[in-house]
Amino acid sequence: MEEHRPTVLVVGATGRVAGLVVPELARRGATVRALVRDERGRQKAIDNGAAEAVVADLRDPASLRRAAEGADGVFHIGPAFQPDEARMGCNLVAAAQEAGVRKFVFSSVIQPTHGTLANHASKVPVETALFESELEYTLLHPANFFQNLRGAWPGIVRDGVFAEPYPVDTRIARVDYRDVAEVAAIALTEDRLAYGSFELCAPGRFNRREIVAMAGEVLGRPVAAREIDFDDWVELTRPPYDARQLQLLSKVHAHYATHGLGGNALVLEAILGRTPRTLAQYIGELAAS
């Protein structure tokens, strides 16, 4: 008898981080159905390894029900700093339940109950909707992504400077989203992570001085750590956000400046059964790319 290949609806399948979930699911024998916003995203999703793609809108519950029909699982990550991020997530939870989906994995955020940060607080209603649903949910609480450093890397190589809008001694918990993607795929193809909430962090909380030391080692020359004004940082990195989103992001950086970001690698290592990818390894990959 042929083994059942679960079909998983993936939100963000064409994105720079959620797109990493697609190959992990495919590697475990799942059929990936990408949720894309328009026809232009369809081929991109297929090229990334999705078996199929469906056009739907997180603001349109009817389209989400159609997209989820026949799926065994759903992977969701919300669009950052959108004013209705919570509503979009809740729409998908409701659609998944109505469509008879079994598993739902939500890539939330580390410390989601931190109510003063909009991008954290917006996750709580979605988590609550899952708690109150009949879905077999798994909540992932990842730290700051290693992949967020990719945008700064060309400037580090060009100028020999790594600058961010908070103090150079601030310690931030981070994680390689490839490891998060692996956990998501495990949750969607096995049962051992059902109904769990998992903080996902790489080993260590490194400040910018330590990060530039790693960069300098792989580049073979010194790299300086600096603090710059938020507006100057925006001009330098050009994040894909509007004015409102940038205002919310500035509050995240202000929080980092005062408190940093804590996190622990124990849970991620236990789930993976190996040491998670390290920041030094990721920086080495950036240098080699």
DAKANOR-V91219 format. One record per pair of residues at least 6 apart in sequence whose C-alpha atoms are under 8 Angstrom apart, sorted by the first residue. I is the first residue (numbers start at 0). J is the second residue. D is the distance in Angstrom with one decimal. If there is no record, write none. Layout:
i=I j=J d=D
i=I j=J d=D
This chain:
i=4 j=28 d=6.0
i=4 j=29 d=5.3
i=4 j=30 d=6.4
i=5 j=28 d=7.6
i=5 j=29 d=5.0
i=5 j=30 d=6.0
i=5 j=70 d=7.4
i=5 j=71 d=5.6
i=5 j=72 d=7.4
i=5 j=188 d=7.3
i=6 j=29 d=5.8
i=6 j=30 d=4.6
i=6 j=31 d=5.9
i=6 j=32 d=6.7
i=6 j=69 d=7.6
i=6 j=70 d=5.0
i=6 j=71 d=5.3
i=6 j=72 d=6.5
i=7 j=29 d=6.8
i=7 j=30 d=6.2
i=7 j=31 d=5.1
i=7 j=32 d=5.8
i=7 j=70 d=5.7
i=7 j=71 d=5.9
i=7 j=72 d=4.6
i=7 j=73 d=5.4
i=7 j=74 d=7.1
i=7 j=187 d=7.7
i=8 j=31 d=6.2
i=8 j=32 d=4.7
i=8 j=33 d=5.7
i=8 j=34 d=6.5
i=8 j=66 d=7.6
i=8 j=67 d=6.5
i=8 j=70 d=6.4
i=8 j=72 d=6.3
i=8 j=73 d=4.7
i=8 j=74 d=6.2
i=9 j=21 d=7.6
i=9 j=31 d=6.9
i=9 j=32 d=6.1
i=9 j=33 d=4.9
i=9 j=34 d=5.8
i=9 j=73 d=5.9
i=9 j=74 d=4.8
i=9 j=75 d=6.4
i=10 j=17 d=7.4
i=10 j=33 d=6.5
i=10 j=34 d=5.2
i=10 j=35 d=7.3
i=10 j=73 d=7.9
i=10 j=74 d=6.0
i=10 j=75 d=5.1
i=10 j=76 d=6.3
i=11 j=17 d=5.1
i=11 j=18 d=6.1
i=11 j=33 d=7.7
i=11 j=34 d=7.1
i=11 j=35 d=7.4
i=11 j=75 d=7.5
i=11 j=76 d=6.7
i=12 j=18 d=4.3
i=12 j=19 d=7.7
i=12 j=20 d=7.4
i=12 j=21 d=6.4
i=12 j=33 d=5.6
i=12 j=34 d=6.9
i=12 j=35 d=7.5
i=12 j=44 d=6.0
i=12 j=47 d=7.7
i=12 j=49 d=7.8
i=13 j=35 d=7.7
i=13 j=40 d=7.0
i=13 j=43 d=6.3
i=13 j=44 d=5.3
i=13 j=47 d=7.1
i=16 j=146 d=7.4
i=16 j=176 d=6.3
i=16 j=177 d=7.9
i=17 j=76 d=7.1
i=17 j=180 d=7.4
i=18 j=47 d=7.3
i=19 j=176 d=7.4
i=19 j=177 d=6.1
i=19 j=180 d=6.0
i=20 j=177 d=7.5
i=20 j=180 d=4.5
i=20 j=181 d=7.0
i=20 j=183 d=7.0
i=20 j=184 d=6.7
i=21 j=31 d=6.6
i=21 j=47 d=7.1
i=21 j=48 d=6.2
i=21 j=49 d=6.4
i=22 j=47 d=7.5
i=22 j=48 d=6.1
i=23 j=180 d=6.6
i=23 j=181 d=5.8
i=23 j=184 d=5.9
i=24 j=30 d=7.5
i=24 j=31 d=7.0
i=24 j=184 d=5.1
i=24 j=187 d=8.0
i=24 j=188 d=7.8
i=25 j=31 d=6.8
i=25 j=48 d=7.3
i=25 j=49 d=7.8
i=27 j=184 d=7.5
i=27 j=188 d=7.2
i=29 j=188 d=7.3
i=30 j=49 d=7.3
i=30 j=50 d=6.0
i=31 j=48 d=7.7
i=31 j=49 d=4.9
i=31 j=50 d=5.4
i=31 j=51 d=6.6
i=32 j=49 d=6.0
i=32 j=50 d=6.1
i=32 j=51 d=4.8
i=32 j=52 d=5.2
i=32 j=53 d=7.0
i=33 j=41 d=7.9
i=33 j=44 d=6.3
i=33 j=49 d=6.1
i=33 j=50 d=7.9
i=33 j=51 d=6.3
i=33 j=52 d=4.4
i=33 j=53 d=6.2
i=34 j=52 d=5.9
i=34 j=53 d=5.2
i=34 j=54 d=5.9
i=34 j=55 d=6.2
i=34 j=66 d=7.2
i=35 j=41 d=6.4
i=35 j=44 d=7.8
i=35 j=52 d=6.7
i=35 j=53 d=6.1
i=35 j=54 d=4.9
i=35 j=55 d=6.2
i=35 j=56 d=7.9
i=36 j=54 d=5.4
i=36 j=55 d=5.6
i=36 j=56 d=5.9
i=37 j=54 d=5.5
i=37 j=55 d=7.5
i=38 j=54 d=6.7
i=41 j=52 d=5.6
i=41 j=53 d=7.3
i=41 j=54 d=7.7
i=44 j=51 d=7.9
i=44 j=52 d=6.8
i=45 j=51 d=6.5
i=45 j=52 d=7.1
i=53 j=66 d=6.1
i=54 j=62 d=7.9
i=54 j=66 d=7.5
i=55 j=62 d=5.1
i=55 j=63 d=5.9
i=55 j=66 d=6.6
i=56 j=62 d=6.3
i=56 j=63 d=6.7
i=57 j=63 d=6.7
i=57 j=87 d=5.0
i=57 j=88 d=7.4
i=57 j=90 d=6.8
i=57 j=91 d=6.7
i=58 j=86 d=7.7
i=58 j=87 d=5.6
i=58 j=90 d=7.2
i=59 j=90 d=7.8
i=60 j=90 d=5.8
i=60 j=91 d=7.2
i=60 j=94 d=6.5
i=61 j=94 d=7.8
i=63 j=90 d=7.7
i=63 j=91 d=6.4
i=63 j=94 d=5.8
i=63 j=95 d=7.8
i=64 j=91 d=8.0
i=64 j=94 d=4.7
i=64 j=95 d=6.7
i=64 j=97 d=7.0
i=64 j=98 d=6.0
i=65 j=98 d=7.9
i=67 j=73 d=7.7
i=67 j=94 d=6.9
i=67 j=95 d=5.8
i=67 j=98 d=6.0
i=67 j=100 d=7.2
i=68 j=95 d=7.9
i=68 j=98 d=5.1
i=68 j=99 d=7.4
i=68 j=100 d=7.7
i=69 j=98 d=7.1
i=69 j=99 d=7.6
i=69 j=100 d=7.4
i=70 j=98 d=7.9
i=70 j=99 d=7.9
i=70 j=100 d=5.8
i=71 j=99 d=7.9
i=71 j=100 d=5.0
i=71 j=101 d=5.4
i=71 j=102 d=6.4
i=72 j=100 d=5.7
i=72 j=101 d=5.8
i=72 j=102 d=4.4
i=72 j=103 d=5.5
i=72 j=104 d=7.8
i=72 j=187 d=6.3
i=73 j=95 d=7.4
i=73 j=100 d=7.5
i=73 j=102 d=6.3
i=73 j=103 d=4.7
i=73 j=104 d=6.2
i=73 j=187 d=7.9
i=74 j=103 d=6.0
i=74 j=104 d=4.8
i=74 j=105 d=6.0
i=74 j=106 d=7.6
i=74 j=183 d=7.6
i=75 j=88 d=7.6
i=75 j=103 d=7.7
i=75 j=104 d=6.3
i=75 j=105 d=5.0
i=75 j=106 d=6.1
i=76 j=105 d=6.1
i=76 j=106 d=5.0
i=76 j=107 d=6.8
i=77 j=84 d=6.1
i=77 j=85 d=7.9
i=77 j=87 d=7.6
i=77 j=88 d=6.6
i=77 j=106 d=7.8
i=77 j=107 d=7.8
i=78 j=84 d=6.4
i=79 j=118 d=6.7
i=80 j=117 d=7.2
i=80 j=118 d=5.7
i=80 j=244 d=5.4
i=80 j=247 d=7.0
i=80 j=248 d=7.8
i=81 j=244 d=7.2
i=84 j=121 d=6.4
i=84 j=122 d=7.9
i=85 j=121 d=5.2
i=85 j=122 d=6.2
i=85 j=123 d=7.8
i=85 j=124 d=6.0
i=85 j=125 d=5.9
i=86 j=125 d=7.8
i=88 j=125 d=5.6
i=89 j=124 d=7.2
i=89 j=125 d=5.2
i=89 j=128 d=6.3
i=92 j=103 d=7.9
i=92 j=125 d=7.6
i=92 j=128 d=6.9
i=92 j=129 d=6.6
i=92 j=132 d=7.8
i=95 j=103 d=7.9
i=96 j=132 d=7.3
i=96 j=133 d=6.9
i=96 j=134 d=6.4
i=100 j=134 d=7.2
i=101 j=134 d=5.6
i=101 j=135 d=5.9
i=102 j=134 d=5.9
i=102 j=135 d=4.7
i=102 j=136 d=5.8
i=102 j=137 d=7.9
i=102 j=187 d=6.4
i=103 j=134 d=6.4
i=103 j=135 d=6.1
i=103 j=136 d=4.7
i=103 j=137 d=6.4
i=103 j=187 d=7.5
i=104 j=136 d=5.7
i=104 j=137 d=4.8
i=104 j=138 d=6.0
i=104 j=139 d=7.4
i=104 j=183 d=6.5
i=104 j=186 d=7.1
i=104 j=187 d=7.0
i=105 j=126 d=7.9
i=105 j=136 d=7.6
i=105 j=137 d=6.4
i=105 j=138 d=5.1
i=105 j=139 d=6.1
i=106 j=138 d=6.3
i=106 j=139 d=4.8
i=106 j=140 d=6.6
i=106 j=141 d=7.4
i=107 j=122 d=6.0
i=107 j=138 d=6.6
i=107 j=139 d=5.6
i=107 j=140 d=5.2
i=107 j=141 d=7.0
i=108 j=119 d=6.3
i=108 j=122 d=7.3
i=108 j=139 d=7.0
i=108 j=140 d=4.3
i=108 j=141 d=5.2
i=108 j=142 d=6.6
i=109 j=119 d=7.7
i=109 j=140 d=4.3
i=109 j=141 d=5.1
i=109 j=142 d=5.2
i=109 j=198 d=6.3
i=109 j=199 d=7.6
i=109 j=262 d=7.8
i=110 j=119 d=7.0
i=110 j=140 d=7.1
i=111 j=119 d=4.6
i=111 j=120 d=5.9
i=111 j=122 d=6.2
i=111 j=123 d=6.3
i=111 j=140 d=7.5
i=112 j=119 d=6.7
i=112 j=120 d=6.0
i=112 j=123 d=6.7
i=113 j=119 d=6.0
i=113 j=120 d=6.2
i=114 j=120 d=4.9
i=116 j=247 d=7.6
i=116 j=250 d=7.0
i=116 j=251 d=6.4
i=117 j=247 d=6.8
i=118 j=247 d=7.8
i=126 j=138 d=7.5
i=129 j=136 d=6.5
i=130 j=136 d=7.8
i=135 j=193 d=6.0
i=135 j=194 d=6.1
i=136 j=193 d=6.0
i=136 j=194 d=5.1
i=136 j=195 d=7.3
i=137 j=186 d=6.8
i=137 j=192 d=6.5
i=137 j=193 d=5.6
i=137 j=194 d=5.2
i=137 j=195 d=5.2
i=137 j=196 d=6.1
i=138 j=194 d=7.7
i=138 j=195 d=6.2
i=138 j=196 d=4.5
i=138 j=197 d=6.3
i=139 j=179 d=7.8
i=139 j=183 d=7.7
i=139 j=196 d=6.0
i=139 j=197 d=5.1
i=139 j=198 d=6.4
i=139 j=199 d=7.0
i=140 j=196 d=7.2
i=140 j=197 d=5.7
i=140 j=198 d=4.6
i=140 j=199 d=5.7
i=141 j=173 d=7.9
i=141 j=174 d=6.8
i=141 j=179 d=7.0
i=141 j=198 d=5.9
i=141 j=199 d=4.5
i=141 j=200 d=6.2
i=142 j=172 d=5.7
i=142 j=173 d=4.9
i=142 j=174 d=5.7
i=142 j=198 d=7.7
i=142 j=199 d=6.3
i=142 j=200 d=5.5
i=142 j=262 d=7.0
i=143 j=171 d=7.5
i=143 j=172 d=6.3
i=143 j=173 d=4.4
i=143 j=174 d=6.1
i=144 j=173 d=5.5
i=144 j=174 d=5.0
i=144 j=175 d=5.7
i=144 j=176 d=6.0
i=145 j=173 d=6.1
i=145 j=174 d=5.6
i=145 j=175 d=4.9
i=145 j=176 d=7.0
i=145 j=278 d=6.9
i=145 j=281 d=7.2
i=146 j=175 d=6.8
i=146 j=176 d=7.0
i=149 j=285 d=7.4
i=150 j=236 d=6.6
i=151 j=161 d=7.2
i=151 j=236 d=6.6
i=152 j=285 d=7.4
i=154 j=160 d=7.0
i=154 j=161 d=7.4
i=155 j=161 d=5.5
i=155 j=222 d=7.2
i=156 j=218 d=7.8
i=159 j=221 d=6.8
i=159 j=222 d=4.6
i=159 j=223 d=6.2
i=160 j=222 d=5.4
i=160 j=223 d=4.6
i=160 j=224 d=6.0
i=160 j=225 d=7.0
i=161 j=207 d=7.7
i=161 j=211 d=6.8
i=161 j=222 d=7.1
i=161 j=223 d=6.2
i=161 j=224 d=5.1
i=161 j=225 d=6.2
i=162 j=224 d=6.0
i=162 j=225 d=4.6
i=162 j=226 d=5.3
i=162 j=227 d=6.1
i=162 j=232 d=7.5
i=163 j=225 d=6.8
i=163 j=226 d=5.3
i=163 j=227 d=5.8
i=163 j=228 d=7.9
i=163 j=229 d=7.7
i=163 j=232 d=6.4
i=164 j=226 d=5.4
i=164 j=227 d=4.9
i=164 j=228 d=5.4
i=164 j=229 d=5.0
i=164 j=232 d=6.5
i=164 j=252 d=6.6
i=165 j=226 d=5.8
i=165 j=227 d=7.3
i=165 j=252 d=6.3
i=165 j=253 d=7.0
i=165 j=255 d=6.8
i=165 j=256 d=4.8
i=166 j=225 d=7.8
i=166 j=226 d=5.7
i=166 j=256 d=6.0
i=167 j=206 d=6.2
i=167 j=207 d=4.9
i=167 j=208 d=6.1
i=167 j=224 d=6.3
i=167 j=225 d=6.2
i=167 j=226 d=6.2
i=168 j=206 d=5.1
i=168 j=207 d=6.2
i=168 j=208 d=6.7
i=169 j=205 d=7.9
i=169 j=206 d=5.1
i=169 j=207 d=7.1
i=169 j=255 d=7.0
i=169 j=256 d=6.5
i=169 j=258 d=7.9
i=169 j=259 d=5.5
i=170 j=204 d=5.3
i=170 j=205 d=5.1
i=170 j=206 d=4.4
i=170 j=207 d=7.7
i=170 j=259 d=5.3
i=170 j=260 d=6.5
i=170 j=261 d=7.8
i=171 j=204 d=5.1
i=171 j=205 d=5.9
i=171 j=206 d=6.5
i=171 j=255 d=7.7
i=171 j=259 d=5.5
i=171 j=260 d=4.6
i=171 j=261 d=6.5
i=172 j=200 d=6.5
i=172 j=201 d=7.3
i=172 j=203 d=6.9
i=172 j=204 d=4.7
i=172 j=205 d=7.2
i=172 j=260 d=5.5
i=172 j=261 d=5.4
i=172 j=262 d=5.3
i=172 j=263 d=7.8
i=173 j=200 d=5.7
i=173 j=201 d=5.9
i=173 j=204 d=7.1
i=173 j=262 d=7.9
i=173 j=278 d=7.9
i=174 j=199 d=6.9
i=174 j=200 d=4.8
i=174 j=201 d=4.7
i=174 j=276 d=7.8
i=174 j=277 d=7.9
i=174 j=278 d=7.8
i=175 j=201 d=7.0
i=175 j=276 d=6.4
i=175 j=277 d=7.6
i=175 j=278 d=7.7
i=175 j=281 d=7.8
i=178 j=271 d=8.0
i=178 j=275 d=6.8
i=178 j=276 d=7.2
i=179 j=199 d=7.0
i=181 j=271 d=7.8
i=182 j=270 d=7.1
i=182 j=271 d=7.1
i=185 j=192 d=7.6
i=186 j=192 d=5.3
i=186 j=193 d=6.7
i=197 j=266 d=6.7
i=197 j=267 d=7.8
i=198 j=262 d=7.5
i=198 j=263 d=7.4
i=198 j=266 d=6.5
i=198 j=267 d=7.2
i=199 j=262 d=7.8
i=199 j=263 d=7.4
i=199 j=264 d=6.5
i=199 j=266 d=6.5
i=199 j=267 d=5.2
i=200 j=262 d=6.0
i=200 j=263 d=5.7
i=200 j=264 d=4.7
i=200 j=266 d=8.0
i=200 j=267 d=6.4
i=201 j=263 d=7.3
i=201 j=264 d=5.1
i=201 j=267 d=7.5
i=201 j=275 d=5.7
i=201 j=276 d=6.6
i=201 j=277 d=6.1
i=201 j=278 d=7.6
i=202 j=263 d=7.0
i=202 j=264 d=5.2
i=202 j=275 d=7.2
i=202 j=277 d=6.5
i=203 j=263 d=7.9
i=203 j=264 d=7.8
i=204 j=261 d=7.3
i=204 j=262 d=7.6
i=207 j=224 d=5.9
i=208 j=223 d=7.8
i=208 j=224 d=5.6
i=211 j=221 d=7.9
i=211 j=222 d=5.4
i=211 j=223 d=6.4
i=211 j=224 d=6.2
i=212 j=221 d=7.6
i=212 j=222 d=7.0
i=213 j=279 d=6.1
i=213 j=282 d=7.1
i=214 j=222 d=6.8
i=214 j=282 d=6.4
i=214 j=283 d=7.7
i=215 j=221 d=4.9
i=215 j=222 d=5.3
i=217 j=282 d=7.8
i=217 j=283 d=6.1
i=217 j=286 d=6.6
i=218 j=286 d=6.8
i=229 j=249 d=6.8
i=264 j=275 d=7.7
i=267 j=275 d=6.8
i=268 j=274 d=5.3
i=268 j=275 d=5.8
